[in-house]
Amino acid sequence: MAEVATADVAHDDHHHEHEESFWSKYVFSTDHKIIGFQYMFTGIAMALIGGYFAYVFRMQLAFPGSSVPFFGLVSPAAYNSLVTNHGTIMIFWVAMPVLIAAMGNFLIPLMIGCDDMVFPRVNRLSYQIFLLSAIVLIASFFVPGGGFGGAWTAYPPLSAMAKYNATPFGAPMWLIAVTLEIVAFLLGGINFITTVMNARAKGMRMYDIPIVIWMIVIASMLFMASVGPLVAGAVMLLFDQTLGTTFFDASAGGDPVLWQHLFWFFGHPEVYVVLLPAMGIVAEVMCTFARKKLFAYKMILYATIGLGILSFFVWAHHQFISGVDPRAAYLFTTTTLLISIPVAIMLFAYIATLYGGSIQFTTAMLFALSFLAEFLIGGVTGIWLGSSGVDIYLHDTYFVLAHFHYTFFPIAIIGTYTAIYYWFPKMFGRKMNETWGKIHFWGTIISFNCIFIPLFVLGAAGQHRRIYNYQHFPDLAGADMQDMRVFATISLVVMLLFQIPFIINFIVSLKYGEKADKNPWKANTLEWVAPSPPPHGNFPDGFPEVYRGPYEFAHPDREDDYWPQNEPGNQKPKT
Amino acid sequence: MRYAEASYSGEGALKRQPPIANSVLGMILFIMTELMFFAALVSAFLIIKSSVEAWPPEGQPRLPVFVTAINSVFLLSSAVTLFLANRSFRQDAYGDPTLKLLKATLYLGILFVAIQGFEWARLISYGLTMTSSQYGAFFYLIIGTHALHAIGAIIGLVWLYRLMKERRLKQQTFSAGQIFWYFVVGLWPILYVLVYLT
């Protein structure tokens, strides 16, 4: 692949401005920034679809049997399909592309001071496969029987047999789409790790790498080490669906729990695959806006590595009621409770970073702070669910649902907004409007809590997941419970409406936002050395050289309260 | 790599050489994923196998243990010829011996896949198919996945051969291809013992 590396920078710059057409510049580009934008905009488009699905099935739960505006009557099969694809889209087509692929592509070469990924054409192929996977998934909604309706975890026999899931074409297409998406991220992950290991700026040592880059690299490693079993399971399930094999069919010598193991062996590290980039983004933003050095950089890094290793030994806590041996359940309870320690270390280190800082409440900072608060609720409720005794009662209730939305919403939505508000000036050369940003922030955060706090209560009261109409269950059909469902649904609609200011702000700021200079937030990391927006090749004035760590704020020997990584100082350079 | 070379060479200082070249590191990461993939297939196979009483099941054809053992020798020897090819490539680059050794590797790999395909055709005619039993399903799943990797490795080797003929092959590209070939070869004895012998 060596000869694949892009041509030299001066040459590219020459061509870039004058000769490249729209197609070669924005569609078939090998530039990491363009590929990052492609991932980001595809992810945002998919988020709109996933949000629309959530709106439809929440409306059905709040007002069962009535026609949903912009959709119509929701049939039980459509309900299953909507729930399944909401989960699938939000995890595989929103959280992963935006947090890892888009942010990784955009940030890695800029923050480590090089001009592009080491395998640019592999990078482009990665996005093309990803786009194909999204097209396959969207196409599956329109085949006879509709999109896959066997839940995003796709447990057999429900997922394996068309007579149960009633989606003979949707189910295989869903599997193919997921597998393609995974191949795309595999190619991306190889690129990320190799680039960070081999193409760093001169003088950038391991501990000078910004923490967000470390987090993306560790997340890529987790992904690559865990994804093999899911692909193996997906191939076997696809054969069960299409060729008539019986890998997961208990009546013919197969084992349905085997799928659960293969799925969750990937599925649990996957949680950390999306968590870590969001944690890294939040760390960058908090350091810049608290004007303080990241507290315990090395401790955070080691805790992350520990977290990554532990995450491979907790998967069976998703299966406590699937017939897992109680002794094994005890072991997995222990590892699950252990894994809260590294996360707690990271959260405490973040809070210590804030302590004594001169905090600027920009929109990005507000989102970063709310990430800590909301994720904490998700983490603490996870401790109850991780204990096998409690989980037997709470399993598959709305308590679980509210718990993982309190982790995934901060990760996928709040993390993304943090990144967009913070790096928007670098991406597009203009700032977003802060007033509208704050309106967007408060509207989103308050309505988010209003959606999911009632669901915790409902879940603890025994409301089971994946039920089309609670009016059929006398114990769950009480007026007080229905009121809470209506309240949650109205909150969801309010939250979706509060995304409109963001979209308008985004589009208007692209054209009319306040112009941003190279370093509008006065941050230290290398991406702020490049012009805003960076040209092809990133650093037209020569590649930066690194003299210190990424978080040297408020150094006593300096007049400025920040000290960019590439600025030589009175200290001896480290290399 | 280019960053390292392009950005620092002008300063007269040392060029930064990454300890592991890009293509090689990328290939190692890819193979890490592949190993987990095969580990999952094998563990699924062992779980299903351990839960039944008779393995292989009654009334199902037996696998061709002896022919496959001989076939394994072909595959294993292809790793040796590829090793020699790389050594010769380091010594006299695009010389004749390198090309010959690479060609020998290629033929051994094709021979392995061809014999496997022939045996598969016989097994199918005896009634061992994906749907005839768990035994057949796992045989075709695991050995078939390996065969697909072997075919991929052969295509990769053809590509290397073409690059070498055009005198454009770089050492790190060769090494990356070599690592993938070793992966396909090294995996085979494990799968042979697990699927054919036990």
Interface residues (C-beta under 8 A of the other chain):
Chain A: M1 A2 E3 A5 T6 D8 V9 C114 D115 V118 F119 V122 L186 G189 I190 N191 I193 T194 M197 N198 A199 A201 K202 M224 A225 S226 V227 G228 P229 V231 A232 G233 V235 M236 F239 L243 G244 T245 T246 F247 A252 G253 G254 D255 L258 L262 F265 G542 F543
Chain B: M1 R2 Y3 A4 A6 S7 Y8 R16 P18 I20 A21 N22 S23 L25 G26 L29 F30 M32 T33 E34 L35 M36 F37 F38 A39 A40 L41 A44 I47 I48 S51 V52 M130 T131 S133 Q134 A137 L141 T145 R168 K170 Q172 T173 A176
